[in-house]
Amino acid sequence: MSNRIIFGWLITVIWIALWAILLYCDWKSAAEMRFNEWGDFFAGAFAPLAFLWLVIGYFQQGEELSQNTKALEQQERALQLQVDELKQSVEQQNKSAIALSQQSVISGLMAKLEATNRIVDSIGRQIKRAEESNSAGASKNIKALLEKQNSLEHSIEKLLAEVELLEKTDNGHE
C-alpha cells in the first residue's frame, strides 16, 4: 500500500471517530433531527472524505500512468533492439547470398575450365597423331590444331583470371 492510501485511511478513521464522538456528546439534539436533516448531516459530514479520496485517486492514477509510460518506453527499446537484430540478420543473409552466388559462378567457370582443358588435351592427342602420320595434309592440319590449342589456352587463362578475381571479391565479403 502506498503512503497516500495509508494517509487516506488514517484521516478517514479519525474523521469518522470525530463525528461519532460529536454525535455521542450531543445525542439529544441528534435524536430530534428529522430524516431530511439526517441526510444533510451525512452529506456534510462525508463530503470532505469523498473529496479526499477523489484527490488520492487522482494522484494514484497519475502514478499508474507514469508507470505505464515507463513500461511502454521499455517495450519501445526492446522493439528497437529487435529491429536492429533483424537488420543485422538481413545483412548477414545478403552477404551469404552474395557469397553463394559467387561460389556458383566460380563453380560454373571451373566446369568450363575443365571442359576446355579436356578439349586442349584432345587437340594435343590429335596433333600427335597428325605428326605421326606424316601425311601430305598433316602439316596444314597440325597448324590449324595448334592455333585452336593456343586459342583455347588463352581462354583458359581468361577463365583462371575470372576465377581468381571472384575468389578475391568473395574473400573481401567475409
KOLVO-66817 format. One line per field, with one value per residue: residue in three letters; x, y, z of N, C-alpha, C, O in turn. Coordinates in nm, 2 decimals. Atoms other than C-alpha are relative to their C-alpha. Example, Ala and Ser with C-alpha at 12.3 -4.5 7.8 and 13.67 -1.06 7.14 Angstrom:
2
type = Ala/Ser
n.X = 0.09/-0.09
n.Y = -0.12/-0.11
n.Z = 0.00/0.00
ca.X = 1.23/1.37
ca.Y = -0.45/-0.11
ca.Z = 0.78/0.71
c.X = 0.09/-0.08
c.Y = 0.12/0.11
c.Z = 0.00/0.08
o.X = 0.19/-0.03
o.Y = 0.12/0.22
o.Z = 0.07/0.09
***
This chain:
174
type = Met/Ser/Asn/Arg/Ile/Ile/Phe/Gly/Trp/Leu/Ile/Thr/Val/Ile/Trp/Ile/Ala/Leu/Trp/Ala/Ile/Leu/Leu/Tyr/Cys/Asp/Trp/Lys/Ser/Ala/Ala/Glu/Met/Arg/Phe/Asn/Glu/Trp/Gly/Asp/Phe/Phe/Ala/Gly/Ala/Phe/Ala/Pro/Leu/Ala/Phe/Leu/Trp/Leu/Val/Ile/Gly/Tyr/Phe/Gln/Gln/Gly/Glu/Glu/Leu/Ser/Gln/Asn/Thr/Lys/Ala/Leu/Glu/Gln/Gln/Glu/Arg/Ala/Leu/Gln/Leu/Gln/Val/Asp/Glu/Leu/Lys/Gln/Ser/Val/Glu/Gln/Gln/Asn/Lys/Ser/Ala/Ile/Ala/Leu/Ser/Gln/Gln/Ser/Val/Ile/Ser/Gly/Leu/Met/Ala/Lys/Leu/Glu/Ala/Thr/Asn/Arg/Ile/Val/Asp/Ser/Ile/Gly/Arg/Gln/Ile/Lys/Arg/Ala/Glu/Glu/Ser/Asn/Ser/Ala/Gly/Ala/Ser/Lys/Asn/Ile/Lys/Ala/Leu/Leu/Glu/Lys/Gln/Asn/Ser/Leu/Glu/His/Ser/Ile/Glu/Lys/Leu/Leu/Ala/Glu/Val/Glu/Leu/Leu/Glu/Lys/Thr/Asp/Asn/Gly/His/Glu
n.X = 0.08/-0.07/0.01/0.12/0.12/-0.01/0.04/0.14/0.07/-0.02/0.09/0.14/0.03/0.00/0.11/0.12/-0.01/0.03/0.14/0.07/-0.01/0.09/0.14/0.01/0.00/0.12/0.10/0.14/0.03/0.00/0.12/0.11/-0.01/0.08/-0.08/-0.07/-0.12/-0.11/-0.06/-0.09/-0.11/-0.10/-0.06/-0.10/-0.11/-0.08/-0.05/-0.14/-0.07/0.02/-0.10/-0.13/-0.02/0.00/-0.13/-0.09/0.02/-0.07/-0.14/-0.03/0.01/-0.11/-0.12/0.02/-0.03/-0.15/-0.06/0.04/-0.09/-0.13/0.01/0.00/-0.13/-0.08/0.04/-0.05/-0.15/-0.01/0.03/-0.11/-0.11/0.04/-0.01/-0.14/-0.04/0.05/-0.08/-0.13/0.03/0.02/-0.13/-0.08/0.06/-0.04/-0.14/-0.01/0.05/-0.10/-0.11/0.05/0.00/-0.14/-0.04/0.06/-0.07/-0.13/0.02/0.02/-0.13/-0.09/0.05/-0.05/-0.14/-0.02/0.04/-0.10/-0.12/0.02/-0.01/-0.14/-0.07/0.04/-0.07/-0.14/-0.01/0.02/-0.12/-0.10/0.03/-0.03/-0.15/-0.04/0.05/-0.08/0.07/-0.02/0.08/-0.02/-0.06/0.11/0.08/-0.07/0.00/0.13/0.02/-0.08/0.07/0.12/-0.05/-0.04/0.12/0.06/-0.08/0.02/0.13/-0.03/-0.07/0.11/0.09/-0.07/-0.01/0.13/0.02/-0.09/0.07/0.12/-0.05/-0.05/0.12/0.07/-0.08/0.02/0.13/0.01
n.Y = -0.12/-0.13/-0.09/-0.08/0.08/0.01/-0.13/-0.01/0.08/-0.06/-0.11/0.05/0.05/-0.11/-0.08/0.07/0.00/-0.14/-0.02/0.09/-0.06/-0.12/0.05/0.06/-0.11/-0.08/0.10/-0.05/-0.08/0.09/0.09/-0.08/-0.03/0.07/0.08/-0.09/-0.06/0.10/0.00/-0.12/0.02/0.10/-0.06/-0.10/0.06/0.09/-0.06/-0.02/0.13/0.03/-0.08/0.05/0.12/-0.04/-0.05/0.11/0.08/-0.07/0.02/0.14/0.02/-0.07/0.09/0.12/-0.05/-0.01/0.14/0.05/-0.07/0.07/0.13/-0.02/-0.04/0.12/0.08/-0.06/0.03/0.14/0.02/-0.06/0.10/0.11/-0.06/0.00/0.14/0.04/-0.07/0.07/0.13/-0.02/-0.03/0.13/0.09/-0.05/0.04/0.14/0.02/-0.05/0.10/0.11/-0.03/0.00/0.14/0.06/-0.04/0.06/0.14/0.00/-0.03/0.12/0.10/-0.04/0.02/0.14/0.04/-0.06/0.08/0.13/-0.03/-0.03/0.13/0.07/-0.06/0.04/0.14/-0.01/-0.05/0.12/0.10/-0.06/0.00/0.14/0.05/-0.06/0.00/-0.13/-0.11/0.01/-0.12/-0.10/0.04/-0.02/-0.15/-0.03/0.05/-0.08/-0.12/0.03/0.03/-0.13/-0.08/0.06/-0.02/-0.14/0.00/0.06/-0.10/-0.10/0.06/0.01/-0.13/-0.03/0.08/-0.07/-0.12/0.03/0.05/-0.12/-0.08/0.08/-0.01/-0.14/-0.01/0.09
n.Z = 0.00/0.00/-0.11/0.02/-0.04/-0.14/-0.05/0.03/-0.10/-0.14/-0.01/0.00/-0.13/-0.09/0.04/-0.04/-0.15/-0.05/0.02/-0.09/-0.13/0.00/-0.01/-0.13/-0.10/0.02/0.05/-0.02/0.11/0.12/0.00/0.04/0.14/0.09/0.10/0.10/-0.07/-0.01/0.13/0.01/-0.09/0.06/0.12/-0.05/-0.08/0.08/0.12/0.00/0.02/0.15/0.08/-0.04/0.08/0.14/0.02/-0.01/0.12/0.11/-0.01/0.02/0.14/0.06/-0.02/0.09/0.14/0.00/0.01/0.13/0.10/-0.01/0.06/0.15/0.05/0.00/0.12/0.12/0.01/0.03/0.14/0.07/0.00/0.09/0.14/0.02/0.02/0.13/0.11/0.01/0.05/0.14/0.06/0.00/0.11/0.13/0.02/0.03/0.13/0.10/0.00/0.07/0.14/0.05/0.01/0.12/0.12/0.00/0.04/0.15/0.07/-0.02/0.09/0.13/0.00/0.01/0.14/0.09/-0.02/0.07/0.14/0.03/0.00/0.12/0.11/-0.01/0.05/0.15/0.06/-0.01/0.11/0.13/0.01/0.02/0.12/0.11/0.13/0.07/-0.06/-0.15/-0.05/0.00/-0.10/-0.13/-0.02/-0.05/-0.14/-0.09/-0.02/-0.09/-0.13/-0.05/-0.03/-0.12/-0.11/-0.03/-0.07/-0.14/-0.08/-0.04/-0.10/-0.13/-0.06/-0.05/-0.13/-0.10/-0.04/-0.08/-0.13/-0.07/-0.05/-0.10/-0.12/-0.05/-0.06/-0.12
ca.X = 0.00/0.12/0.17/-0.12/-0.37/-0.24/-0.28/-0.63/-0.74/-0.59/-0.78/-1.10/-1.08/-1.00/-1.28/-1.54/-1.43/-1.45/-1.81/-1.91/-1.78/-1.97/-2.29/-2.24/-2.18/-2.49/-2.72/-3.03/-3.01/-2.93/-3.22/-3.46/-3.35/-3.58/-3.48/-3.40/-3.18/-3.00/-2.94/-2.80/-2.59/-2.43/-2.38/-2.20/-2.00/-1.88/-1.83/-1.48/-1.39/-1.53/-1.32/-1.01/-1.05/-1.11/-0.78/-0.60/-0.74/-0.62/-0.27/-0.27/-0.39/-0.11/0.15/0.00/0.01/0.38/0.45/0.26/0.47/0.79/0.67/0.59/0.93/1.09/0.89/0.99/1.36/1.31/1.14/1.42/1.67/1.47/1.46/1.84/1.89/1.67/1.86/2.19/2.03/1.92/2.27/2.43/2.18/2.26/2.63/2.57/2.36/2.63/2.89/2.67/2.62/2.99/3.06/2.81/2.97/3.31/3.18/3.05/3.38/3.57/3.34/3.42/3.78/3.77/3.59/3.84/4.13/3.98/3.95/4.31/4.42/4.22/4.37/4.72/4.65/4.52/4.84/5.05/4.86/4.89/5.27/5.30/5.10/5.33/5.06/5.05/4.78/4.91/5.12/4.82/4.61/4.87/4.89/4.51/4.51/4.79/4.60/4.29/4.50/4.66/4.31/4.18/4.48/4.42/4.05/4.18/4.40/4.09/3.88/4.15/4.18/3.80/3.80/4.09/3.90/3.58/3.77/3.93/3.59/3.44/3.72/3.66/3.30/3.36
ca.Y = 0.00/0.35/0.62/0.82/0.53/0.48/0.85/0.84/0.56/0.73/1.05/0.86/0.68/0.99/1.18/0.92/0.89/1.27/1.28/0.97/1.14/1.47/1.27/1.08/1.40/1.58/1.27/1.46/1.71/1.44/1.22/1.51/1.55/1.46/1.22/1.51/1.67/1.34/1.34/1.69/1.59/1.28/1.47/1.75/1.51/1.27/1.52/1.61/1.24/1.19/1.48/1.34/1.00/1.17/1.36/1.04/0.85/1.13/1.11/0.73/0.74/0.98/0.73/0.44/0.65/0.72/0.35/0.27/0.53/0.37/0.03/0.15/0.31/-0.02/-0.20/0.05/0.00/-0.38/-0.35/-0.12/-0.39/-0.65/-0.42/-0.38/-0.75/-0.81/-0.56/-0.74/-1.07/-0.94/-0.80/-1.14/-1.32/-1.08/-1.14/-1.51/-1.49/-1.29/-1.54/-1.83/-1.66/-1.60/-1.96/-2.07/-1.86/-1.99/-2.35/-2.27/-2.12/-2.42/-2.65/-2.45/-2.46/-2.84/-2.88/-2.65/-2.85/-3.17/-3.01/-2.89/-3.24/-3.39/-3.14/-3.23/-3.60/-3.51/-3.31/-3.62/-3.85/-3.60/-3.57/-3.95/-4.00/-3.77/-3.74/-3.45/-3.25/-3.33/-3.01/-2.80/-2.99/-2.96/-2.58/-2.55/-2.76/-2.56/-2.24/-2.39/-2.51/-2.16/-2.00/-2.25/-2.20/-1.82/-1.89/-2.10/-1.81/-1.57/-1.82/-1.86/-1.48/-1.45/-1.73/-1.55/-1.22/-1.37/-1.55/-1.22/-1.04/-1.34/-1.33/-0.95/-1.00/-1.25
ca.Z = 0.00/-0.08/0.17/0.02/0.08/0.43/0.49/0.34/0.57/0.88/0.80/0.73/1.06/1.25/1.07/1.14/1.51/1.55/1.41/1.62/1.93/1.84/1.79/2.11/2.31/2.16/2.11/2.24/1.96/1.70/1.81/1.75/1.39/1.10/0.82/0.57/0.84/0.89/0.51/0.52/0.82/0.65/0.32/0.51/0.73/0.45/0.16/0.28/0.29/-0.07/-0.19/0.00/-0.18/-0.51/-0.47/-0.36/-0.66/-0.89/-0.76/-0.77/-1.13/-1.22/-1.07/-1.27/-1.59/-1.51/-1.46/-1.78/-1.97/-1.84/-1.94/-2.29/-2.32/-2.22/-2.48/-2.74/-2.65/-2.67/-3.01/-3.13/-3.03/-3.22/-3.53/-3.50/-3.47/-3.77/-3.98/-3.89/-3.97/-4.31/-4.38/-4.29/-4.52/-4.80/-4.76/-4.76/-5.07/-5.25/-5.14/-5.26/-5.59/-5.64/-5.55/-5.81/-6.07/-5.97/-6.00/-6.35/-6.45/-6.31/-6.51/-6.83/-6.74/-6.70/-7.04/-7.21/-7.06/-7.20/-7.54/-7.53/-7.43/-7.72/-7.96/-7.82/-7.90/-8.25/-8.31/-8.20/-8.44/-8.72/-8.66/-8.65/-8.97/-9.19/-9.45/-9.70/-9.53/-9.18/-9.15/-9.25/-9.01/-8.73/-8.79/-8.75/-8.44/-8.29/-8.35/-8.19/-7.90/-7.85/-7.86/-7.60/-7.38/-7.40/-7.30/-7.00/-6.89/-6.90/-6.71/-6.44/-6.41/-6.37/-6.10/-5.92/-5.93/-5.80/-5.52/-5.42/-5.40/-5.22/-4.96/-4.93/-4.83/-4.55
c.X = 0.09/-0.02/-0.13/-0.13/0.00/-0.05/-0.15/-0.08/0.01/-0.09/-0.14/-0.04/-0.01/-0.13/-0.13/-0.01/-0.04/-0.16/-0.08/0.01/-0.09/-0.14/-0.03/-0.02/-0.13/-0.11/-0.14/-0.04/-0.01/-0.12/-0.13/0.00/-0.09/0.09/0.07/0.11/0.11/0.07/0.10/0.12/0.11/0.06/0.11/0.12/0.09/0.05/0.15/0.08/-0.01/0.10/0.14/0.03/0.01/0.14/0.11/0.00/0.07/0.15/0.05/-0.01/0.12/0.13/-0.01/0.02/0.15/0.06/-0.03/0.09/0.14/0.00/0.00/0.13/0.09/-0.03/0.05/0.15/0.02/-0.04/0.11/0.12/-0.03/0.01/0.15/0.05/-0.05/0.07/0.13/-0.02/-0.01/0.13/0.08/-0.06/0.03/0.14/0.01/-0.05/0.10/0.11/-0.04/0.00/0.14/0.06/-0.06/0.06/0.14/-0.01/-0.02/0.12/0.10/-0.05/0.04/0.15/0.04/-0.03/0.10/0.13/-0.01/0.02/0.14/0.08/-0.03/0.07/0.15/0.01/-0.02/0.13/0.10/-0.03/0.03/0.15/0.05/-0.04/0.08/-0.07/0.02/-0.07/0.02/0.06/-0.11/-0.10/0.06/0.00/-0.14/-0.03/0.08/-0.06/-0.12/0.05/0.05/-0.12/-0.06/0.08/-0.01/-0.14/0.02/0.06/-0.11/-0.09/0.07/0.01/-0.14/-0.03/0.08/-0.07/-0.12/0.04/0.05/-0.12/-0.08/0.07/-0.02/-0.13/-0.02/0.02
c.Y = 0.12/0.08/0.08/-0.08/-0.02/0.13/0.02/-0.08/0.06/0.12/-0.04/-0.05/0.11/0.09/-0.06/-0.01/0.13/0.02/-0.10/0.06/0.12/-0.05/-0.06/0.11/0.08/-0.09/0.06/0.08/-0.09/-0.09/0.08/0.04/-0.08/-0.07/0.09/0.07/-0.10/-0.01/0.11/-0.02/-0.09/0.06/0.10/-0.07/-0.08/0.07/0.03/-0.13/-0.04/0.08/-0.05/-0.12/0.03/0.05/-0.12/-0.09/0.07/-0.02/-0.14/-0.03/0.06/-0.09/-0.12/0.04/0.01/-0.13/-0.06/0.06/-0.07/-0.13/0.00/0.04/-0.12/-0.09/0.06/-0.03/-0.15/-0.02/0.06/-0.10/-0.11/0.05/0.00/-0.14/-0.05/0.06/-0.07/-0.13/0.01/0.03/-0.13/-0.09/0.06/-0.03/-0.15/-0.03/0.04/-0.10/-0.13/0.02/0.00/-0.14/-0.08/0.04/-0.06/-0.15/-0.01/0.02/-0.12/-0.11/0.03/-0.03/-0.15/-0.05/0.05/-0.08/-0.13/0.02/0.02/-0.14/-0.08/0.05/-0.04/-0.15/0.00/0.05/-0.12/-0.10/0.06/0.00/-0.14/-0.05/0.05/0.00/0.14/0.11/0.01/0.13/0.11/-0.03/0.03/0.15/0.04/-0.04/0.08/0.14/-0.01/-0.02/0.13/0.08/-0.06/0.03/0.15/0.01/-0.05/0.11/0.11/-0.06/0.00/0.14/0.04/-0.07/0.07/0.13/-0.02/-0.05/0.11/0.08/-0.08/0.01/0.14/0.02/-0.08/0.08
c.Z = 0.00/0.12/-0.01/0.05/0.15/0.07/-0.01/0.11/0.14/0.01/0.01/0.14/0.11/-0.02/0.05/0.15/0.05/-0.01/0.10/0.14/0.01/0.01/0.14/0.11/-0.01/-0.06/0.01/-0.13/-0.13/0.00/-0.04/-0.15/-0.09/-0.10/-0.10/0.07/0.02/-0.14/-0.02/0.09/-0.06/-0.13/0.04/0.07/-0.10/-0.13/0.00/-0.03/-0.15/-0.08/0.03/-0.09/-0.15/-0.03/0.00/-0.12/-0.12/0.00/-0.03/-0.15/-0.07/0.02/-0.09/-0.14/-0.02/-0.02/-0.14/-0.11/0.00/-0.06/-0.15/-0.05/0.00/-0.11/-0.13/-0.01/-0.04/-0.15/-0.09/-0.01/-0.10/-0.14/-0.04/-0.03/-0.14/-0.12/-0.01/-0.06/-0.16/-0.07/-0.01/-0.11/-0.14/-0.04/-0.04/-0.14/-0.11/-0.01/-0.07/-0.15/-0.07/0.00/-0.11/-0.13/-0.01/-0.04/-0.15/-0.08/0.01/-0.10/-0.15/-0.02/-0.02/-0.15/-0.10/0.01/-0.08/-0.15/-0.04/0.00/-0.12/-0.12/0.00/-0.06/-0.15/-0.07/-0.01/-0.11/-0.13/-0.03/-0.03/-0.14/-0.12/-0.13/-0.06/0.06/0.15/0.05/0.00/0.12/0.14/0.03/0.05/0.14/0.10/0.03/0.10/0.14/0.07/0.04/0.13/0.12/0.05/0.08/0.15/0.09/0.04/0.11/0.14/0.06/0.06/0.14/0.11/0.05/0.09/0.14/0.09/0.06/0.10/0.13/0.06/0.07/0.13/0.13
o.X = 0.19/-0.12/-0.19/-0.21/-0.10/-0.12/-0.22/-0.18/-0.08/-0.16/-0.22/-0.15/-0.11/-0.20/-0.22/-0.12/-0.11/-0.21/-0.19/-0.09/-0.16/-0.22/-0.14/-0.10/-0.18/-0.18/-0.22/-0.15/-0.10/-0.18/-0.22/-0.10/-0.12/0.21/0.19/0.21/0.23/0.19/0.21/0.24/0.23/0.18/0.21/0.23/0.21/0.12/0.21/0.18/0.09/0.17/0.23/0.14/0.07/0.20/0.20/0.10/0.13/0.21/0.15/0.08/0.17/0.21/0.09/0.08/0.20/0.15/0.05/0.13/0.20/0.09/0.06/0.17/0.18/0.05/0.09/0.19/0.10/0.03/0.14/0.18/0.05/0.06/0.19/0.13/0.03/0.10/0.18/0.06/0.04/0.16/0.15/0.02/0.06/0.17/0.09/0.00/0.11/0.16/0.04/0.03/0.15/0.13/0.00/0.09/0.18/0.07/0.03/0.15/0.17/0.04/0.09/0.19/0.13/0.05/0.14/0.19/0.08/0.07/0.19/0.16/0.05/0.11/0.21/0.11/0.05/0.16/0.17/0.06/0.08/0.19/0.14/0.03/0.09/-0.01/0.07/-0.02/-0.05/0.01/-0.11/-0.14/-0.01/-0.02/-0.14/-0.09/0.03/-0.06/-0.14/-0.01/0.02/-0.12/-0.11/0.03/-0.01/-0.15/-0.04/0.02/-0.11/-0.12/0.01/-0.01/-0.15/-0.08/0.03/-0.07/-0.14/-0.03/0.02/-0.12/-0.14/0.00/-0.02/-0.14/-0.12/0.01
o.Y = 0.13/0.07/0.12/-0.03/-0.01/0.13/0.07/-0.03/0.05/0.13/0.02/-0.02/0.11/0.13/0.00/0.01/0.14/0.07/-0.06/0.05/0.14/0.01/-0.03/0.10/0.13/-0.05/0.02/0.06/-0.06/-0.11/0.02/0.10/-0.20/-0.05/0.07/0.10/-0.06/-0.03/0.09/0.01/-0.06/0.03/0.10/-0.02/-0.09/0.00/0.00/-0.13/-0.10/0.03/-0.05/-0.13/-0.04/0.02/-0.12/-0.13/0.01/-0.04/-0.17/-0.10/0.00/-0.10/-0.16/-0.03/-0.02/-0.15/-0.12/-0.01/-0.09/-0.17/-0.08/-0.01/-0.14/-0.15/-0.02/-0.06/-0.18/-0.10/0.00/-0.11/-0.16/-0.03/-0.04/-0.16/-0.12/-0.01/-0.10/-0.18/-0.08/-0.02/-0.15/-0.16/-0.02/-0.07/-0.18/-0.11/-0.02/-0.14/-0.19/-0.07/-0.05/-0.18/-0.16/-0.04/-0.10/-0.20/-0.10/-0.04/-0.15/-0.18/-0.06/-0.07/-0.18/-0.12/-0.02/-0.11/-0.18/-0.06/-0.03/-0.16/-0.15/-0.02/-0.07/-0.18/-0.08/0.00/-0.13/-0.14/-0.01/-0.02/-0.16/-0.13/-0.02/-0.02/0.23/0.22/0.09/0.18/0.19/0.07/0.07/0.19/0.13/0.03/0.10/0.19/0.07/0.03/0.15/0.15/0.02/0.05/0.18/0.09/0.00/0.12/0.16/0.01/0.02/0.16/0.10/-0.01/0.09/0.16/0.05/-0.02/0.11/0.12/-0.03/0.01/0.16/0.11/-0.06/0.02
o.Z = 0.07/0.19/0.09/0.12/0.21/0.17/0.08/0.16/0.22/0.12/0.08/0.19/0.19/0.08/0.11/0.21/0.15/0.09/0.14/0.21/0.12/0.08/0.19/0.20/0.09/-0.15/-0.07/-0.18/-0.22/-0.11/-0.09/-0.20/-0.06/-0.11/-0.14/0.00/0.01/-0.14/-0.07/0.05/-0.06/-0.15/-0.02/0.06/-0.07/-0.20/-0.10/-0.09/-0.21/-0.17/-0.06/-0.15/-0.22/-0.13/-0.08/-0.18/-0.21/-0.10/-0.09/-0.20/-0.17/-0.08/-0.15/-0.22/-0.12/-0.10/-0.20/-0.20/-0.10/-0.13/-0.22/-0.16/-0.09/-0.18/-0.22/-0.12/-0.12/-0.22/-0.20/-0.12/-0.17/-0.23/-0.15/-0.12/-0.21/-0.22/-0.13/-0.14/-0.23/-0.18/-0.11/-0.18/-0.23/-0.15/-0.12/-0.21/-0.21/-0.12/-0.15/-0.23/-0.18/-0.10/-0.18/-0.21/-0.12/-0.12/-0.21/-0.18/-0.09/-0.15/-0.22/-0.12/-0.10/-0.20/-0.19/-0.09/-0.14/-0.22/-0.14/-0.08/-0.18/-0.21/-0.10/-0.13/-0.22/-0.17/-0.11/-0.18/-0.22/-0.14/-0.11/-0.20/-0.22/-0.24/0.01/0.07/0.22/0.15/0.09/0.18/0.23/0.14/0.14/0.22/0.21/0.14/0.18/0.24/0.19/0.15/0.21/0.23/0.17/0.18/0.24/0.20/0.16/0.20/0.24/0.18/0.16/0.23/0.22/0.17/0.19/0.24/0.21/0.17/0.19/0.24/0.19/0.16/0.20/0.24
***
